């Protein structure tokens, strides 16, 4: 299993997710890459859906019990949530 460091997308996960009636699109830029995403709650599950606007890569991540799973650019990812890992986050592909 190949492990690699997941880059700026984790910034989105490091900030608290706020539930709203309508998902609000947010964005940030890091290392020259711009990301847009929405966050919504479904029970104890937090769902982040968005895109790396610069590269055109979509992602959909779910967060539950300190664990993140989903797809980034069509590839499966799974890792410990940043607030559970003391800043060291690895992605298993």
N, C-alpha and C positions, 0 to 999 in steps of 0.2 A: 504494500500500500504506500503510495507516494504522498508525502505530507509537504505542504508549502505554506508560507505565511500569507494569510488573507489580508490584503491591503486596505485602502481607505474605506471600504464599505462598512467596516466594523465601527467606524465613527458614528454611523447612523444607529447602530445597536447600542452604543455606549450611552446614548442620551435616552432619557425616559420616554416611553411611548404613552401618548395621551389618547384616550378613546374619544371619538366624536361621532355625531350622527352621520356626517358625511366625511369620508377620508379627505384629509387636507394634503395636497401635494407639497412636499418639502424638497429642498435641494441644497447641495453643498459641493464645493470644489476642493480637491486635495491632490497635490502633485500633478497638476495640470489636467486632471480628470474630473468631469462634472457628473454628478449623480442626481437623479430625481427619484423620489419614492413616496409612497403613501404607507401609513401604518393604521391598522385597525385591530380591534380585539374581537375574538370569538370565544367566549367563555374564558378558560385559562390560557388560551393560545393567542399570541401576538403575531400578526402577519405583516410582513414588509414586502411590498411589491414595487418594482421600479426598473430603472434602466441606467446604465452608464451611458450618458448622452454622448460623450466624446467618442467612445468606441462602438456604441450601438448595441451593447450587450445587455439583455434583460436579466432580471433576477426575481425570484420569489423565495422568501425565507420565512420559516415559522419558528417561533421561540416559545418554548415551554419548559418549565422546571430547570432553567439554566442551560438548556441545550438548544442549539440552532441547527436546523436542517432545511434543505431546499435545493434550489438549482440556481447556478450563476452561469449565464451564457449556455444553458442547456446541459451543463455538467453538474452532477450531484455534489453537494457540499454538506459537511456535518462537522460541528465543532462546539466547544464550550462557549457559552455566552461571555462577552468581555468582562462583565461585572463578576463572573465566577472564576476567572482565570488569572487575575492579577496582571492583566495586560499582555500576557503571552498567549496568543491564540493561534492554533494550528488548524488547518483544513485538511481533512482526509478526502482524497479523491479515489 
